[in-house]
Each structure stands twice: as C-alpha cells, then as structure tokens.
C-alpha cells in the first residue's frame, strides 16, 4: 500500500481548465466533510486581509510576476493547519508544475503527512473549449453556471444573490486556447509524476456530472 496519513483523506484534483475540478471537488467536500482549497482563492483572501502573506503576494502580482513557489506553499501549509483540515482536504488548482509537486510533497513529509491520492479528470481539448465558452460567473458571490449543464433558474441572474452573470476574461476564445496550451506544457506532466508514485487515479470527465461523481466516490471509498 502506498504511504498516506492515517485517518485522513488528503486529495489533489488535477485536470485542464473546464474539466470540472471545481464542481466535483465541491461535491466531494459536501459528502466527505473535507474542505476544498484553491490557492487562487487563498491568495485573494490573503491580499484582501492585509496580512504579511497578502502584502508579499500582492507585491509580486503588481509587478506582473508569478508568486514564488515557496510563498505559495507556505501559505498553503498555514491553511492546512486549520481545524477543518484535520480529517483531510481537497487541493484544487495546485500543484501546477512538477517542481511545485516535489516541493509540496517534501514539505508534507517533513510534517509526517502524505497524500492519499491524486484524481485526474481528463477531457478532450475541443470539449474544453466549448465548456469554457459557455461558462458564466457571478461577480458578487463567485457562483459558477453553465448555459447547458448548469443553468441559473432565471436567465442571466445568479440563483444565490440575483446578481447579473458574466463571462470571465479567462473564458474568451483566445484566452481559452492559451490556457489549454499552458496546461499541456506545465501541468499535464504531473499526471506521469503522480502515476510513478502510485498516487494517480484517472477519471473520464466527458461523462455526466453525477456519473463522474460516482466514479470519484468509488475511488475515495477505496482510499478511505
């Protein structure tokens, strides 16, 4: 059996933009009572809080640079100390590179903690482009919708707060093509990396949301 932290469910969700990582991780969060953690969300919260982490992160972003891995990992490890992470967590959107994966794995090992498993959701590029182009987001509460798979109850309005929905700049056609290319170059190698560590579980993201969820639950139940 591969190494893992006893009594915990420490997961990473991998997949290209539009694969459904966020949707599936939120469903797993609700069923298994472990928090979904996005480094992007964490950075935004740190910046808005005015913390030392936030000021440092904001400094890099203002200069148009990438936030160094050691800062992102320090921020993430601090978050994982939270009481809600005692029985596990789901990392959505991290790591993005093999180097980040190595650094994060080493940091976990120092604390006597290990990953339970890595779930990779695979979807064809042409399907991703269609999905992302039809995605809409609420600027106020951050809720995400899809014009075909997850429509709001009232067209163009958020179910939660009634705010008008919009398409993110990230979901414009030219940006979508670039995001997919960056994924293949930087993040896709993580699949081989975690496969070599016997941590990887591949899920077909072309199926319906509930079917994908059932498959993911089957994997998690075997890990538990």
C-alpha positions in Angstrom: 0.0 0.0 0.0 1.3 3.5 -0.8 2.1 5.9 2.0 -0.6 8.1 3.3 -1.7 9.9 6.5 -3.6 7.6 8.8 -7.3 8.5 9.3 -7.2 11.4 6.8 -8.2 11.9 3.2 -5.7 14.3 1.6 -6.6 14.7 -2.1 -5.4 16.6 -5.1 -7.7 17.2 -8.1 -5.9 17.6 -11.5 -7.3 18.5 -14.8 -7.3 21.1 -17.5 -9.4 24.3 -17.2 -13.1 23.3 -17.8 -12.6 19.7 -16.8 -15.0 20.1 -13.8 -12.5 20.0 -11.0 -14.2 22.8 -9.1 -17.7 21.3 -9.5 -16.5 17.8 -8.4 -14.4 19.0 -5.5 -17.3 20.9 -4.1 -19.5 17.8 -4.3 -16.8 15.8 -2.6 -16.4 18.5 0.0 -20.1 18.3 0.9 -20.2 14.4 1.0 -17.0 13.8 2.9 -16.8 16.9 5.1 -13.3 18.0 4.0 -12.6 21.5 2.6 -11.9 22.3 -1.0 -8.9 24.6 -1.0 -7.9 26.7 -4.0 -4.6 28.5 -3.9 -6.1 31.3 -6.1 -8.9 31.9 -3.6 -6.3 31.8 -0.7 -4.2 34.4 -2.3 -7.1 36.7 -2.9 -8.2 36.3 0.7 -4.7 37.0 2.0 -4.4 40.1 -0.2 -7.8 41.5 1.0 -6.9 40.7 4.6 -3.8 42.8 4.5 -1.7 40.0 6.1 2.1 39.8 5.7 1.5 36.9 3.2 -1.0 39.1 1.4 1.3 42.1 1.1 4.1 39.9 -0.2 1.9 38.2 -2.7 0.4 41.5 -3.9 3.8 42.9 -4.4 4.6 40.2 -7.0 1.3 40.4 -8.7 1.5 44.2 -9.0 4.9 43.8 -10.8 3.2 41.3 -13.2 5.3 38.4 -11.9 4.5 34.9 -10.7 4.3 34.4 -6.9 7.3 32.2 -5.9 6.6 28.6 -5.1 7.9 28.8 -1.5 5.5 31.6 -0.7 2.5 29.8 -2.2 3.5 26.6 -0.3 4.0 28.4 3.0 0.6 30.0 2.6 -1.0 26.6 1.8 0.7 24.8 4.7 -0.6 27.5 7.0 -4.1 26.9 5.7 -3.8 23.2 6.2 -3.3 23.7 9.9 -6.9 24.8 10.2 -9.2 22.6 12.3 -11.4 21.8 9.3 -8.4 20.1 7.6 -7.8 17.6 10.4 -9.6 14.8 8.6 -8.4 15.9 5.1 -8.6 18.3 2.3 -9.0 18.7 -1.5 -6.5 20.8 -3.4 -8.0 22.3 -6.5 -5.6 24.0 -8.9 -2.4 23.1 -7.0 0.2 22.0 -7.8 0.6 23.3 -11.3 4.1 22.1 -12.0 6.2 19.1 -11.2 8.5 21.3 -9.2 5.6 22.5 -7.0 4.6 18.9 -6.5 8.1 17.9 -5.4 8.4 20.9 -3.0 4.9 20.4 -1.6 5.5 16.6 -1.1 8.7 17.3 0.7 7.1 19.9 3.0 4.3 17.4 3.8 6.8 14.6 4.5 8.6 16.9 7.0 5.4 17.2 8.9 4.7 13.4 8.8 1.8 13.9 6.4 1.2 12.4 2.9 -1.2 12.5 0.1 -4.0 9.9 0.0 -4.5 10.1 -3.8 -4.5 12.3 -6.9 -7.6 12.3 -9.1 -7.0 13.4 -12.7 -10.1 14.4 -14.7 -9.4 14.0 -18.4 -11.4 15.9 -21.2 -10.6 16.4 -24.9 -9.4 19.9 -25.8 -12.3 20.6 -28.2 -14.8 19.8 -25.5 -13.0 22.0 -23.0 -13.2 25.0 -25.4 -17.0 24.5 -25.7 -17.5 24.2 -22.0 -15.5 27.2 -21.0 -17.1 29.4 -23.7 -20.5 28.7 -22.2 -19.5 29.2 -18.6 -20.9 32.2 -16.7 -19.9 33.6 -13.3 -21.4 35.8 -10.6 -19.1 38.7 -9.9 -20.6 39.2 -6.4 -20.6 35.7 -4.8 -18.4 33.7 -7.3 -21.1 31.1 -8.1 -20.4 29.4 -11.4 -23.0 28.4 -14.0 -23.1 26.8 -17.5 -25.5 27.6 -20.3 -26.3 24.0 -20.9 -25.2 21.8 -18.0 -25.9 24.1 -15.0 -28.3 26.9 -16.0 -29.4 29.5 -13.5 -33.1 29.5 -12.6 -33.5 32.9 -14.1 -31.6 33.5 -17.3 -28.6 35.7 -16.8 -29.0 36.0 -13.0 -27.3 34.3 -10.1 -29.5 31.9 -8.1 -27.8 32.9 -4.8 -27.8 36.7 -4.9 -29.6 37.8 -8.1 -26.5 39.5 -9.5 -26.1 39.6 -13.3 -23.9 36.8 -14.6 -21.0 37.5 -16.9 -18.3 35.6 -18.8 -14.8 35.9 -17.3 -12.0 37.2 -19.5 -10.4 33.8 -18.9 -13.2 32.2 -20.8 -12.8 34.3 -24.0 -11.8 32.1 -27.0 -8.3 33.4 -27.4 -7.6 33.1 -23.7 -9.1 29.6 -23.6 -6.7 28.3 -26.3 -3.7 29.7 -24.4 -4.9 28.3 -21.0 -5.2 24.8 -22.5 -1.8 25.1 -24.1 -0.2 26.2 -20.8 -1.9 23.2 -19.1 -0.4 20.8 -21.6 3.1 22.3 -21.2 3.2 22.8 -17.4 0.6 20.8 -15.6 0.0 17.7 -17.7 3.4 16.2 -16.7 2.0 16.0 -13.2 0.0 13.0 -14.4 3.1 11.0 -15.1 4.8 12.2 -11.9 2.0 11.1 -9.6 1.5 7.9 -11.7 5.1 6.9 -10.9 4.3 7.5 -7.2 1.3 5.2 -7.4 -1.0 8.0 -6.4 -2.9 8.7 -9.6 -6.5 7.8 -10.4 -7.8 8.8 -13.8 -11.5 9.7 -14.3 -13.2 10.3 -17.7 -14.5 13.9 -17.5 -16.6 13.5 -20.7 -19.4 11.8 -18.8 -22.4 13.4 -17.0 -21.6 15.2 -13.7 -23.3 12.7 -11.5 -21.6 9.7 -13.3 -18.2 11.3 -12.8 -19.0 12.0 -9.1 -20.0 8.3 -8.6 -16.7 7.2 -10.1 -14.7 9.7 -7.9 -16.6 8.5 -4.8 -15.7 4.9 -5.6 -12.0 5.9 -5.8 -12.2 7.8 -2.5 -14.0 5.0 -0.7 -11.2 2.6 -1.7 -8.7 5.1 -0.3 -10.6 5.7 3.0 
